Amino acid sequence: MLTPEQIAARAGKLTASRIACLMTGDRDAILRLWNEMIGAEPAENMSRIWPVQLGATTEQLNLDWYEMKNTRPITRRGEVVVHPRRDWAAATLDGWDHELACPIETKHVGGREPLEVVIDRYQPQMQW
């Protein structure tokens, strides 16, 4: 889960994990996001959302495993990165591979869902 420091760094910003409703056009979710962004309602409670909890539990393991398998360090774990020209846009990195000069994303999928469902769930966040 996000630390208090990460939450503070993300405050008032549109982040990768919240962008899907804009890309899919989900009107109810867009309205909820708007209300959260302007402070009219609290952020959604993610404590009972299985993919979120599973990902939070396995993220460290996945990053450590990637490091071990590829014999290179993963840095910038959990760093909140703000767009250089759009201060309202941000993303929280799972990690960074300096050799590849790219972020490392550790989405956990169990293999029981069709690939299309997994892509629909995570593609907006990856695109952001």
C-alpha positions in Angstrom: 0.0 0.0 0.0 1.0 3.6 -0.4 3.0 5.3 2.3 1.9 8.6 3.8 4.8 10.2 1.9 3.6 8.7 -1.4 0.0 9.8 -0.7 1.2 13.3 0.0 3.2 13.4 -3.2 0.2 12.2 -5.2 -2.3 14.6 -3.7 -4.1 16.7 -6.2 -2.6 14.8 -9.2 -4.1 12.6 -11.8 -2.1 9.4 -11.4 -1.7 6.3 -13.6 -3.8 4.1 -11.3 -6.8 6.5 -11.7 -6.7 7.2 -15.4 -8.7 4.1 -16.7 -12.1 5.7 -16.3 -11.1 8.6 -18.6 -9.8 6.2 -21.2 -12.9 3.9 -21.1 -15.4 6.7 -20.7 -17.0 5.3 -17.6 -19.2 8.3 -16.6 -19.9 7.2 -13.0 -16.2 6.5 -12.4 -15.3 9.8 -14.0 -17.7 11.7 -11.8 -16.3 9.9 -8.7 -12.8 10.8 -9.8 -13.8 14.4 -10.3 -15.3 14.5 -6.9 -12.2 13.0 -5.3 -10.0 15.4 -7.2 -11.9 18.5 -5.9 -12.2 17.1 -2.4 -15.9 16.6 -2.5 -15.6 12.9 -1.5 -12.8 10.8 0.0 -10.6 8.6 -2.1 -12.0 5.2 -2.8 -11.2 2.5 -0.2 -9.1 -0.1 -1.9 -8.7 -2.4 1.1 -11.3 -4.9 -0.2 -10.3 -5.0 -3.9 -8.5 -8.2 -4.5 -6.2 -7.2 -7.4 -5.0 -4.2 -5.5 -4.3 -6.2 -2.3 -2.7 -9.1 -4.2 -0.5 -6.6 -6.1 0.5 -4.8 -2.9 1.5 -8.1 -1.3 3.5 -9.5 -4.3 5.1 -6.3 -5.6 8.3 -6.5 -3.4 8.7 -10.2 -4.2 8.3 -9.6 -8.0 10.9 -6.8 -7.9 13.3 -8.8 -5.9 12.8 -11.8 -8.2 13.4 -9.6 -11.3 16.6 -8.3 -9.7 17.8 -11.8 -9.0 17.0 -13.2 -12.4 18.5 -10.3 -14.3 21.4 -9.7 -12.0 21.0 -5.9 -11.9 19.5 -3.6 -9.3 16.0 -2.2 -9.5 16.0 1.4 -8.1 13.4 4.2 -7.6 11.0 1.7 -5.9 7.8 3.5 -5.0 9.0 6.9 -6.3 6.3 9.3 -7.3 7.2 10.9 -10.6 5.5 14.1 -11.7 5.4 15.0 -15.4 8.0 17.7 -16.2 5.5 20.0 -17.8 2.2 18.9 -16.4 2.4 19.2 -12.6 -1.1 17.7 -12.3 0.1 14.4 -13.9 2.0 11.7 -11.9 2.8 8.0 -11.7 4.2 5.9 -8.9 6.9 3.7 -10.1 7.1 0.1 -8.9 10.8 0.2 -9.8 13.3 1.4 -12.4 15.8 -0.7 -14.5 18.7 1.7 -15.3 20.3 -0.7 -17.8 17.1 -0.7 -19.9 16.3 3.0 -18.9 12.7 2.1 -18.2 10.2 1.5 -15.4 9.5 -2.0 -14.2 5.8 -2.8 -13.6 4.9 -5.7 -11.3 1.2 -6.4 -12.0 0.2 -9.7 -10.6 -2.1 -11.9 -12.7 -3.1 -15.4 -11.6 -3.7 -16.9 -15.0 -7.4 -17.6 -14.4 -8.6 -14.7 -16.4 -8.6 -14.3 -20.1 -5.7 -12.2 -21.4 -8.2 -9.6 -22.8 -9.5 -9.0 -19.2 -6.0 -8.4 -17.9 -5.2 -6.1 -20.7 -8.4 -4.1 -20.2 -7.7 -3.8 -16.5 -4.1 -2.6 -16.8 -3.6 -1.1 -20.3 -4.7 2.4 -19.3 -2.3 2.6 -16.4 0.6 1.3 -18.5 -0.2 3.8 -21.3 -0.2 6.7 -18.8 
